Amino acid sequence: LASHGASAIVSLDLGESAFVAFAHTRQFPNAHVVIGDLLNPPVRAVFDLAFSVGVLHHLPDPAAGFASLASRVREGGRVAFWVYGHEGNEWITRYVDPLRKAITSRLPAPLLRIASIPPAAALWAVIKIFYRPRADGKGPAKLPYSDYFAALYHYPFDEIHANVFDQLVTPVAYYLREDEVRPWLASGFRDAALRSHRGYSWTGLATVCRTKAAVAE
């Protein structure tokens, strides 16, 4: 975005990763990194577009996080998000999530990195054996997570390991049902749309319209 004509881009992060983001974007004079809490962003409601990918479901209150994100968009601006879905991820909510809450999120990071190697190796093998992408880039139609795992087919093992580690390390992760996410867009927006993304997550897009409520499609 910074190299495609945006007058200014502001990235918000509460942790040390803000410094990493700054290091990767410092060559762009129109890119800015702010250390702050998404639940109380230290910025004004002047943005044409605000989006969150993979963050809201890690907040203590995802709905409040989305409302806070949208509150910093100007009238007529757009807000977009992507979050984990409950639908399609039942095996995670049933088996992996309890393990994460009770054990893995409490482990020291160096130990968890080691403990993540066996499941990462198993996942890497499954992807290599069963999820070779077709000519159109899509995965096997009859297998779960087909397009997602097909997209990971050419990733090195280190990337797969990092994904597994990220799933297990976070202390908070909500897998949200459609009826939990849809109310986020129920008022204060127009042209609001909520879509299932590949059957296991939700994407939302809406235009901020504080003077007229709209119902998500």
ZAKEVO-336552 format. One record per residue: x, y, z of N, C-alpha, C in turn. Coordinates in nm, 2 decimals. Example, Ala and Ser with C-alpha at 12.3 -4.5 7.8 and 13.67 -1.06 7.14 Angstrom:
BEGIN
{{1.32, -0.57, 0.78}, {1.23, -0.45, 0.78}, {1.32, -0.33, 0.78}},
{{1.28, -0.22, 0.71}, {1.37, -0.11, 0.71}, {1.29, 0.00, 0.79}},
***
This chain:
BEGIN
{{0.08, -0.12, 0.00}, {0.00, 0.00, 0.00}, {0.09, 0.13, 0.00}},
{{0.19, 0.12, 0.08}, {0.28, 0.24, 0.09}, {0.34, 0.28, -0.05}},
{{0.36, 0.18, -0.13}, {0.42, 0.21, -0.26}, {0.32, 0.22, -0.37}},
{{0.19, 0.23, -0.34}, {0.09, 0.23, -0.44}, {0.00, 0.36, -0.43}},
{{0.05, 0.47, -0.38}, {-0.02, 0.59, -0.38}, {-0.09, 0.64, -0.26}},
{{-0.09, 0.56, -0.15}, {-0.16, 0.60, -0.03}, {-0.08, 0.72, 0.03}},
{{-0.16, 0.82, 0.07}, {-0.09, 0.94, 0.13}, {-0.03, 0.91, 0.26}},
{{-0.09, 0.82, 0.34}, {-0.03, 0.78, 0.47}, {-0.09, 0.65, 0.51}},
{{-0.01, 0.57, 0.57}, {-0.05, 0.44, 0.63}, {0.00, 0.43, 0.77}},
{{-0.09, 0.39, 0.86}, {-0.06, 0.38, 1.00}, {-0.08, 0.24, 1.04}},
{{0.03, 0.18, 1.10}, {0.02, 0.04, 1.15}, {0.02, 0.05, 1.30}},
{{-0.07, -0.03, 1.37}, {-0.09, -0.02, 1.51}, {-0.05, -0.16, 1.57}},
{{0.03, -0.15, 1.67}, {0.07, -0.28, 1.74}, {0.11, -0.25, 1.89}},
{{0.07, -0.34, 1.98}, {0.09, -0.31, 2.12}, {0.23, -0.37, 2.16}},
{{0.28, -0.46, 2.09}, {0.40, -0.53, 2.13}, {0.53, -0.49, 2.06}},
{{0.64, -0.57, 2.09}, {0.77, -0.54, 2.03}, {0.77, -0.56, 1.88}},
{{0.67, -0.63, 1.82}, {0.67, -0.64, 1.68}, {0.65, -0.51, 1.61}},
{{0.61, -0.41, 1.68}, {0.60, -0.27, 1.62}, {0.74, -0.23, 1.57}},
{{0.84, -0.27, 1.64}, {0.98, -0.23, 1.60}, {1.02, -0.31, 1.47}},
{{0.97, -0.43, 1.46}, {1.00, -0.51, 1.34}, {0.93, -0.45, 1.22}},
{{0.80, -0.41, 1.24}, {0.73, -0.35, 1.14}, {0.79, -0.22, 1.09}},
{{0.84, -0.14, 1.19}, {0.91, -0.01, 1.15}, {1.04, -0.04, 1.07}},
{{1.11, -0.14, 1.11}, {1.24, -0.18, 1.04}, {1.21, -0.21, 0.89}},
{{1.09, -0.28, 0.87}, {1.06, -0.32, 0.73}, {0.99, -0.21, 0.65}},
{{0.95, -0.11, 0.71}, {0.88, 0.00, 0.64}, {0.95, 0.14, 0.64}},
{{1.06, 0.14, 0.70}, {1.12, 0.27, 0.72}, {1.16, 0.34, 0.59}},
{{1.17, 0.27, 0.48}, {1.21, 0.33, 0.36}, {1.09, 0.40, 0.29}},
{{0.97, 0.38, 0.35}, {0.85, 0.45, 0.30}, {0.82, 0.57, 0.38}},
{{0.83, 0.69, 0.33}, {0.81, 0.81, 0.42}, {0.66, 0.83, 0.45}},
{{0.57, 0.76, 0.38}, {0.43, 0.77, 0.41}, {0.38, 0.65, 0.50}},
{{0.47, 0.57, 0.55}, {0.43, 0.46, 0.64}, {0.47, 0.49, 0.78}},
{{0.38, 0.47, 0.87}, {0.40, 0.51, 1.01}, {0.36, 0.39, 1.10}},
{{0.44, 0.36, 1.21}, {0.41, 0.26, 1.30}, {0.39, 0.32, 1.44}},
{{0.27, 0.29, 1.50}, {0.23, 0.34, 1.63}, {0.22, 0.23, 1.73}},
{{0.28, 0.25, 1.84}, {0.26, 0.15, 1.95}, {0.14, 0.19, 2.03}},
{{0.03, 0.10, 2.03}, {-0.09, 0.14, 2.09}, {-0.18, 0.02, 2.10}},
{{-0.29, 0.04, 2.18}, {-0.39, -0.07, 2.20}, {-0.51, -0.05, 2.10}},
{{-0.54, -0.16, 2.03}, {-0.65, -0.15, 1.93}, {-0.78, -0.12, 2.01}},
{{-0.80, -0.16, 2.13}, {-0.92, -0.13, 2.20}, {-0.93, 0.02, 2.24}},
{{-0.82, 0.09, 2.23}, {-0.82, 0.24, 2.25}, {-0.71, 0.30, 2.17}},
{{-0.73, 0.30, 2.04}, {-0.63, 0.35, 1.94}, {-0.60, 0.50, 1.96}},
{{-0.47, 0.53, 1.97}, {-0.43, 0.67, 1.98}, {-0.42, 0.75, 1.85}},
{{-0.53, 0.73, 1.77}, {-0.54, 0.80, 1.64}, {-0.68, 0.86, 1.63}},
{{-0.70, 0.95, 1.54}, {-0.83, 1.01, 1.52}, {-0.91, 0.94, 1.41}},
{{-1.04, 0.97, 1.40}, {-1.12, 0.91, 1.30}, {-1.11, 0.98, 1.16}},
{{-1.00, 0.96, 1.10}, {-0.97, 1.03, 0.97}, {-0.93, 0.93, 0.86}},
{{-0.94, 0.80, 0.88}, {-0.89, 0.71, 0.79}, {-0.99, 0.67, 0.68}},
{{-0.94, 0.65, 0.56}, {-1.03, 0.61, 0.45}, {-1.06, 0.46, 0.46}},
{{-0.96, 0.39, 0.51}, {-0.97, 0.24, 0.52}, {-0.90, 0.20, 0.65}},
{{-0.97, 0.11, 0.72}, {-0.90, 0.04, 0.84}, {-0.93, -0.11, 0.82}},
{{-0.83, -0.19, 0.84}, {-0.85, -0.33, 0.83}, {-0.76, -0.41, 0.93}},
{{-0.81, -0.52, 0.97}, {-0.75, -0.61, 1.07}, {-0.75, -0.75, 1.01}},
{{-0.64, -0.81, 1.00}, {-0.63, -0.95, 0.95}, {-0.56, -1.03, 1.06}},
{{-0.64, -1.12, 1.12}, {-0.58, -1.21, 1.22}, {-0.55, -1.16, 1.36}},
{{-0.62, -1.05, 1.39}, {-0.59, -0.98, 1.52}, {-0.71, -0.98, 1.61}},
{{-0.83, -0.95, 1.56}, {-0.95, -0.94, 1.64}, {-0.98, -1.06, 1.73}},
{{-0.96, -1.18, 1.67}, {-0.99, -1.30, 1.74}, {-0.89, -1.33, 1.86}},
{{-0.78, -1.25, 1.87}, {-0.69, -1.27, 1.98}, {-0.71, -1.16, 2.09}},
{{-0.81, -1.08, 2.07}, {-0.84, -0.98, 2.17}, {-0.93, -1.04, 2.28}},
{{-0.93, -0.98, 2.40}, {-1.02, -1.03, 2.50}, {-1.17, -1.01, 2.46}},
{{-1.20, -0.91, 2.38}, {-1.33, -0.88, 2.34}, {-1.33, -0.85, 2.19}},
{{-1.34, -0.95, 2.10}, {-1.33, -0.92, 1.95}, {-1.43, -0.82, 1.90}},
{{-1.55, -0.83, 1.95}, {-1.65, -0.73, 1.91}, {-1.62, -0.59, 1.94}},
{{-1.56, -0.57, 2.06}, {-1.52, -0.44, 2.10}, {-1.40, -0.39, 2.02}},
{{-1.32, -0.49, 1.98}, {-1.20, -0.45, 1.90}, {-1.25, -0.41, 1.76}},
{{-1.35, -0.47, 1.70}, {-1.39, -0.43, 1.57}, {-1.46, -0.29, 1.58}},
{{-1.54, -0.27, 1.69}, {-1.61, -0.14, 1.70}, {-1.50, -0.03, 1.72}},
{{-1.40, -0.06, 1.79}, {-1.29, 0.04, 1.81}, {-1.22, 0.07, 1.67}},
{{-1.19, -0.04, 1.60}, {-1.13, -0.02, 1.47}, {-1.22, 0.07, 1.38}},
{{-1.35, 0.04, 1.37}, {-1.44, 0.11, 1.28}, {-1.45, 0.26, 1.33}},
{{-1.44, 0.28, 1.46}, {-1.45, 0.42, 1.51}, {-1.35, 0.51, 1.46}},
{{-1.24, 0.46, 1.41}, {-1.13, 0.55, 1.36}, {-1.14, 0.57, 1.21}},
{{-1.25, 0.53, 1.15}, {-1.27, 0.55, 1.00}, {-1.36, 0.67, 0.98}},
{{-1.33, 0.75, 0.89}, {-1.41, 0.86, 0.86}, {-1.55, 0.82, 0.80}},
{{-1.64, 0.91, 0.81}, {-1.77, 0.88, 0.75}, {-1.76, 0.85, 0.60}},
{{-1.81, 0.74, 0.55}, {-1.80, 0.70, 0.41}, {-1.67, 0.62, 0.38}},
{{-1.59, 0.60, 0.48}, {-1.47, 0.52, 0.47}, {-1.50, 0.37, 0.48}},
{{-1.41, 0.29, 0.46}, {-1.43, 0.14, 0.46}, {-1.36, 0.07, 0.58}},
{{-1.42, -0.03, 0.63}, {-1.35, -0.11, 0.73}, {-1.36, -0.26, 0.69}},
{{-1.25, -0.34, 0.71}, {-1.25, -0.48, 0.67}, {-1.18, -0.56, 0.78}},
{{-1.21, -0.69, 0.78}, {-1.15, -0.77, 0.88}, {-1.15, -0.92, 0.83}},
{{-1.07, -1.00, 0.89}, {-1.06, -1.14, 0.88}, {-1.04, -1.20, 1.02}},
{{-1.13, -1.30, 1.05}, {-1.12, -1.37, 1.18}, {-1.14, -1.52, 1.17}},
{{-1.09, -1.59, 1.26}, {-1.11, -1.73, 1.27}, {-1.26, -1.76, 1.28}},
{{-1.30, -1.87, 1.21}, {-1.44, -1.91, 1.22}, {-1.45, -2.04, 1.31}},
{{-1.56, -2.05, 1.37}, {-1.59, -2.18, 1.44}, {-1.63, -2.29, 1.35}},
{{-1.71, -2.25, 1.25}, {-1.75, -2.34, 1.15}, {-1.63, -2.38, 1.07}},
{{-1.62, -2.51, 1.05}, {-1.50, -2.57, 0.98}, {-1.38, -2.59, 1.06}},
{{-1.38, -2.54, 1.18}, {-1.27, -2.56, 1.27}, {-1.30, -2.64, 1.40}},
{{-1.41, -2.72, 1.39}, {-1.46, -2.79, 1.51}, {-1.35, -2.87, 1.57}},
{{-1.26, -2.94, 1.49}, {-1.16, -3.02, 1.54}, {-1.06, -2.94, 1.62}},
{{-1.04, -2.82, 1.59}, {-0.95, -2.73, 1.66}, {-1.01, -2.69, 1.79}},
{{-1.14, -2.65, 1.79}, {-1.20, -2.61, 1.91}, {-1.22, -2.72, 2.01}},
{{-1.23, -2.84, 1.95}, {-1.26, -2.96, 2.04}, {-1.13, -3.02, 2.10}},
{{-1.02, -3.02, 2.02}, {-0.90, -3.09, 2.06}, {-0.78, -2.99, 2.09}},
{{-0.75, -2.91, 1.99}, {-0.63, -2.82, 2.00}, {-0.65, -2.71, 2.10}},
{{-0.77, -2.64, 2.09}, {-0.79, -2.53, 2.18}, {-0.78, -2.56, 2.33}},
{{-0.84, -2.67, 2.38}, {-0.82, -2.70, 2.52}, {-0.67, -2.72, 2.56}},
{{-0.60, -2.79, 2.47}, {-0.46, -2.81, 2.49}, {-0.38, -2.68, 2.49}},
{{-0.42, -2.59, 2.40}, {-0.35, -2.46, 2.40}, {-0.38, -2.38, 2.53}},
{{-0.50, -2.38, 2.57}, {-0.54, -2.31, 2.69}, {-0.47, -2.36, 2.82}},
{{-0.47, -2.50, 2.83}, {-0.43, -2.56, 2.95}, {-0.28, -2.57, 2.96}},
{{-0.21, -2.59, 2.84}, {-0.07, -2.63, 2.85}, {0.02, -2.54, 2.76}},
{{0.00, -2.54, 2.63}, {0.10, -2.49, 2.54}, {0.12, -2.34, 2.55}},
{{0.01, -2.26, 2.58}, {0.03, -2.12, 2.59}, {0.10, -2.08, 2.72}},
{{0.12, -2.17, 2.81}, {0.18, -2.15, 2.94}, {0.33, -2.19, 2.94}},
{{0.37, -2.26, 2.83}, {0.51, -2.30, 2.82}, {0.60, -2.19, 2.78}},
{{0.73, -2.19, 2.83}, {0.83, -2.10, 2.78}, {0.84, -2.11, 2.63}},
{{0.86, -2.00, 2.57}, {0.87, -1.99, 2.42}, {0.97, -2.09, 2.36}},
{{1.10, -2.09, 2.42}, {1.20, -2.18, 2.36}, {1.15, -2.33, 2.37}},
{{1.09, -2.37, 2.48}, {1.04, -2.50, 2.50}, {0.93, -2.53, 2.40}},
{{0.84, -2.44, 2.38}, {0.73, -2.46, 2.29}, {0.77, -2.47, 2.14}},
{{0.88, -2.40, 2.11}, {0.93, -2.41, 1.97}, {0.98, -2.55, 1.95}},
{{1.04, -2.61, 2.05}, {1.09, -2.75, 2.03}, {0.97, -2.84, 2.03}},
{{0.87, -2.82, 2.12}, {0.75, -2.91, 2.12}, {0.67, -2.89, 2.00}},
{{0.68, -2.78, 1.92}, {0.60, -2.76, 1.80}, {0.66, -2.84, 1.68}},
{{0.78, -2.89, 1.69}, {0.84, -2.95, 1.58}, {0.77, -3.08, 1.53}},
{{0.73, -3.17, 1.63}, {0.66, -3.29, 1.58}, {0.53, -3.27, 1.51}},
{{0.44, -3.18, 1.57}, {0.32, -3.16, 1.49}, {0.34, -3.08, 1.36}},
{{0.44, -3.00, 1.36}, {0.47, -2.92, 1.24}, {0.52, -3.02, 1.13}},
{{0.61, -3.12, 1.17}, {0.66, -3.22, 1.08}, {0.55, -3.30, 1.02}},
{{0.45, -3.34, 1.11}, {0.34, -3.42, 1.06}, {0.25, -3.34, 0.96}},
{{0.23, -3.21, 1.00}, {0.15, -3.13, 0.91}, {0.22, -3.11, 0.77}},
{{0.35, -3.08, 0.78}, {0.43, -3.06, 0.66}, {0.42, -3.19, 0.57}},
{{0.43, -3.31, 0.63}, {0.42, -3.43, 0.55}, {0.28, -3.45, 0.49}},
{{0.18, -3.42, 0.56}, {0.04, -3.43, 0.51}, {0.02, -3.33, 0.39}},
{{0.07, -3.21, 0.40}, {0.06, -3.12, 0.30}, {0.14, -3.16, 0.17}},
{{0.26, -3.21, 0.19}, {0.34, -3.26, 0.08}, {0.28, -3.38, 0.01}},
{{0.22, -3.47, 0.09}, {0.16, -3.59, 0.03}, {0.03, -3.57, -0.04}},
{{-0.06, -3.49, 0.03}, {-0.20, -3.49, -0.02}, {-0.25, -3.36, -0.08}},
{{-0.17, -3.25, -0.06}, {-0.22, -3.12, -0.10}, {-0.14, -3.05, -0.21}},
{{-0.08, -3.13, -0.30}, {-0.02, -3.07, -0.42}, {-0.12, -2.99, -0.50}},
{{-0.09, -2.86, -0.52}, {-0.19, -2.77, -0.59}, {-0.21, -2.81, -0.74}},
{{-0.33, -2.80, -0.79}, {-0.36, -2.82, -0.93}, {-0.30, -2.71, -1.01}},
{{-0.32, -2.72, -1.14}, {-0.27, -2.61, -1.23}, {-0.33, -2.48, -1.20}},
{{-0.45, -2.47, -1.15}, {-0.51, -2.35, -1.12}, {-0.48, -2.30, -0.98}},
{{-0.39, -2.37, -0.91}, {-0.35, -2.33, -0.78}, {-0.44, -2.38, -0.66}},
{{-0.55, -2.44, -0.69}, {-0.64, -2.49, -0.59}, {-0.60, -2.63, -0.54}},
{{-0.65, -2.66, -0.42}, {-0.61, -2.79, -0.37}, {-0.72, -2.90, -0.40}},
{{-0.70, -3.02, -0.35}, {-0.80, -3.13, -0.37}, {-0.93, -3.09, -0.31}},
{{-1.04, -3.10, -0.40}, {-1.17, -3.05, -0.36}, {-1.23, -3.12, -0.24}},
{{-1.20, -3.25, -0.23}, {-1.27, -3.33, -0.13}, {-1.20, -3.33, 0.01}},
{{-1.08, -3.26, 0.02}, {-1.01, -3.26, 0.15}, {-1.03, -3.13, 0.22}},
{{-1.03, -3.13, 0.35}, {-1.05, -3.01, 0.43}, {-0.93, -2.92, 0.41}},
{{-0.96, -2.79, 0.43}, {-0.86, -2.68, 0.41}, {-0.78, -2.69, 0.28}},
{{-0.85, -2.74, 0.18}, {-0.78, -2.77, 0.05}, {-0.70, -2.65, -0.01}},
{{-0.77, -2.54, -0.03}, {-0.70, -2.43, -0.09}, {-0.59, -2.37, 0.00}},
{{-0.62, -2.37, 0.13}, {-0.52, -2.31, 0.23}, {-0.40, -2.40, 0.23}},
{{-0.41, -2.53, 0.25}, {-0.30, -2.62, 0.26}, {-0.22, -2.62, 0.12}},
{{-0.30, -2.61, 0.01}, {-0.23, -2.61, -0.12}, {-0.15, -2.49, -0.13}},
{{-0.19, -2.37, -0.07}, {-0.11, -2.25, -0.08}, {0.01, -2.27, 0.00}},
{{0.01, -2.36, 0.10}, {0.13, -2.38, 0.19}, {0.23, -2.48, 0.13}},
{{0.19, -2.54, 0.02}, {0.26, -2.66, -0.04}, {0.41, -2.62, -0.06}},
{{0.43, -2.51, -0.11}, {0.57, -2.47, -0.15}, {0.64, -2.39, -0.03}},
{{0.58, -2.38, 0.08}, {0.64, -2.32, 0.19}, {0.75, -2.41, 0.25}},
{{0.86, -2.35, 0.30}, {0.96, -2.43, 0.36}, {0.91, -2.48, 0.50}},
{{0.98, -2.58, 0.55}, {0.94, -2.63, 0.68}, {0.94, -2.52, 0.79}},
{{1.03, -2.43, 0.79}, {1.04, -2.33, 0.89}, {0.91, -2.25, 0.90}},
{{0.84, -2.22, 0.78}, {0.72, -2.15, 0.78}, {0.60, -2.23, 0.84}},
{{0.60, -2.36, 0.81}, {0.50, -2.44, 0.87}, {0.52, -2.45, 1.02}},
{{0.64, -2.46, 1.06}, {0.67, -2.47, 1.21}, {0.63, -2.34, 1.27}},
{{0.65, -2.22, 1.21}, {0.61, -2.10, 1.27}, {0.46, -2.09, 1.28}},
{{0.39, -2.14, 1.18}, {0.24, -2.14, 1.19}, {0.19, -2.22, 1.30}},
{{0.25, -2.34, 1.32}, {0.20, -2.43, 1.43}, {0.24, -2.36, 1.56}},
{{0.35, -2.30, 1.57}, {0.39, -2.24, 1.70}, {0.30, -2.12, 1.73}},
{{0.26, -2.04, 1.63}, {0.17, -1.93, 1.65}, {0.03, -1.98, 1.70}},
{{-0.01, -2.09, 1.65}, {-0.14, -2.15, 1.69}, {-0.14, -2.19, 1.84}},
{{-0.02, -2.23, 1.88}, {-0.01, -2.29, 2.02}, {0.03, -2.19, 2.12}},
{{0.09, -2.08, 2.08}, {0.15, -1.99, 2.18}, {0.06, -1.89, 2.24}},
{{-0.04, -1.85, 2.16}, {-0.13, -1.74, 2.20}, {-0.21, -1.77, 2.32}},
{{-0.22, -1.69, 2.42}, {-0.31, -1.71, 2.53}, {-0.46, -1.70, 2.51}},
{{-0.49, -1.62, 2.40}, {-0.63, -1.59, 2.37}, {-0.65, -1.62, 2.22}},
{{-0.75, -1.70, 2.19}, {-0.79, -1.72, 2.05}, {-0.94, -1.76, 2.05}},
{{-1.02, -1.68, 1.98}, {-1.16, -1.71, 1.97}, {-1.19, -1.76, 1.83}},
{{-1.27, -1.87, 1.82}, {-1.32, -1.92, 1.69}, {-1.46, -1.88, 1.68}},
{{-1.50, -1.79, 1.60}, {-1.62, -1.72, 1.61}, {-1.73, -1.78, 1.51}},
{{-1.85, -1.79, 1.56}, {-1.96, -1.84, 1.48}, {-2.02, -1.72, 1.40}},
{{-2.09, -1.76, 1.29}, {-2.15, -1.65, 1.21}, {-2.24, -1.57, 1.29}},
{{-2.32, -1.63, 1.38}, {-2.41, -1.54, 1.46}, {-2.35, -1.46, 1.56}},
{{-2.22, -1.48, 1.59}, {-2.14, -1.39, 1.67}, {-2.08, -1.28, 1.60}},
{{-2.04, -1.30, 1.47}, {-1.98, -1.20, 1.39}, {-2.07, -1.10, 1.32}},
{{-2.18, -1.16, 1.27}, {-2.28, -1.08, 1.19}, {-2.33, -0.95, 1.27}},
{{-2.36, -0.96, 1.40}, {-2.40, -0.84, 1.47}, {-2.30, -0.72, 1.46}},
{{-2.18, -0.75, 1.44}, {-2.08, -0.64, 1.43}, {-2.12, -0.54, 1.32}},
{{-2.18, -0.59, 1.22}, {-2.21, -0.51, 1.10}, {-2.35, -0.47, 1.10}},
{{-2.43, -0.49, 1.20}, {-2.57, -0.47, 1.20}, {-2.61, -0.32, 1.20}},
{{-2.53, -0.23, 1.25}, {-2.57, -0.09, 1.25}, {-2.45, -0.01, 1.24}},
{{-2.47, 0.11, 1.18}, {-2.36, 0.21, 1.16}, {-2.28, 0.19, 1.04}},
{{-2.34, 0.10, 0.95}, {-2.27, 0.07, 0.82}, {-2.37, 0.06, 0.71}},
{{-2.32, 0.08, 0.58}, {-2.40, 0.04, 0.46}, {-2.31, -0.04, 0.37}},
{{-2.37, -0.11, 0.28}, {-2.30, -0.20, 0.19}, {-2.22, -0.30, 0.27}},
{{-2.28, -0.35, 0.38}, {-2.21, -0.44, 0.47}, {-2.22, -0.58, 0.42}},
{{-2.11, -0.65, 0.42}, {-2.11, -0.79, 0.37}, {-2.02, -0.88, 0.46}},
{{-2.07, -0.99, 0.49}, {-2.00, -1.09, 0.57}, {-1.99, -1.22, 0.49}},
{{-1.87, -1.27, 0.47}, {-1.86, -1.39, 0.38}, {-1.77, -1.50, 0.45}},
{{-1.81, -1.62, 0.43}, {-1.72, -1.73, 0.47}, {-1.60, -1.74, 0.38}},
{{-1.48, -1.75, 0.44}, {-1.36, -1.76, 0.36}, {-1.30, -1.90, 0.37}},
{{-1.32, -1.97, 0.26}, {-1.27, -2.11, 0.25}, {-1.33, -2.20, 0.35}},
{{-1.44, -2.16, 0.41}, {-1.52, -2.25, 0.49}, {-1.47, -2.26, 0.64}},
{{-1.37, -2.18, 0.67}, {-1.31, -2.20, 0.81}, {-1.28, -2.06, 0.87}},
{{-1.32, -1.95, 0.81}, {-1.30, -1.82, 0.86}, {-1.40, -1.72, 0.81}},
{{-1.40, -1.60, 0.86}, {-1.50, -1.50, 0.82}, {-1.42, -1.37, 0.77}},
{{-1.47, -1.31, 0.66}, {-1.42, -1.18, 0.62}, {-1.54, -1.09, 0.62}},
{{-1.52, -0.97, 0.66}, {-1.62, -0.87, 0.66}, {-1.57, -0.74, 0.59}},
{{-1.66, -0.67, 0.52}, {-1.63, -0.54, 0.46}, {-1.75, -0.45, 0.46}},
{{-1.73, -0.33, 0.50}, {-1.85, -0.24, 0.51}, {-1.80, -0.09, 0.50}},
{{-1.90, -0.01, 0.46}, {-1.88, 0.13, 0.45}, {-1.93, 0.20, 0.58}},
{{-1.86, 0.28, 0.64}, {-1.90, 0.35, 0.77}, {-2.01, 0.45, 0.73}},
{{-2.12, 0.44, 0.80}, {-2.23, 0.53, 0.77}, {-2.31, 0.55, 0.91}},
{{-2.26, 0.64, 0.98}, {-2.31, 0.66, 1.12}, {-2.45, 0.72, 1.12}},
{{-2.49, 0.77, 1.01}, {-2.62, 0.84, 1.01}, {-2.73, 0.75, 0.96}},
{{-2.69, 0.63, 0.91}, {-2.80, 0.54, 0.86}, {-2.75, 0.40, 0.88}},
{{-2.82, 0.32, 0.95}, {-2.79, 0.18, 0.98}, {-2.81, 0.09, 0.86}},
{{-2.74, -0.02, 0.85}, {-2.76, -0.11, 0.74}, {-2.75, -0.25, 0.80}},
{{-2.80, -0.35, 0.72}, {-2.79, -0.49, 0.77}, {-2.70, -0.56, 0.68}},
{{-2.61, -0.64, 0.74}, {-2.51, -0.72, 0.66}, {-2.58, -0.82, 0.57}},
{{-2.53, -0.84, 0.45}, {-2.58, -0.93, 0.35}, {-2.56, -1.08, 0.41}},
***
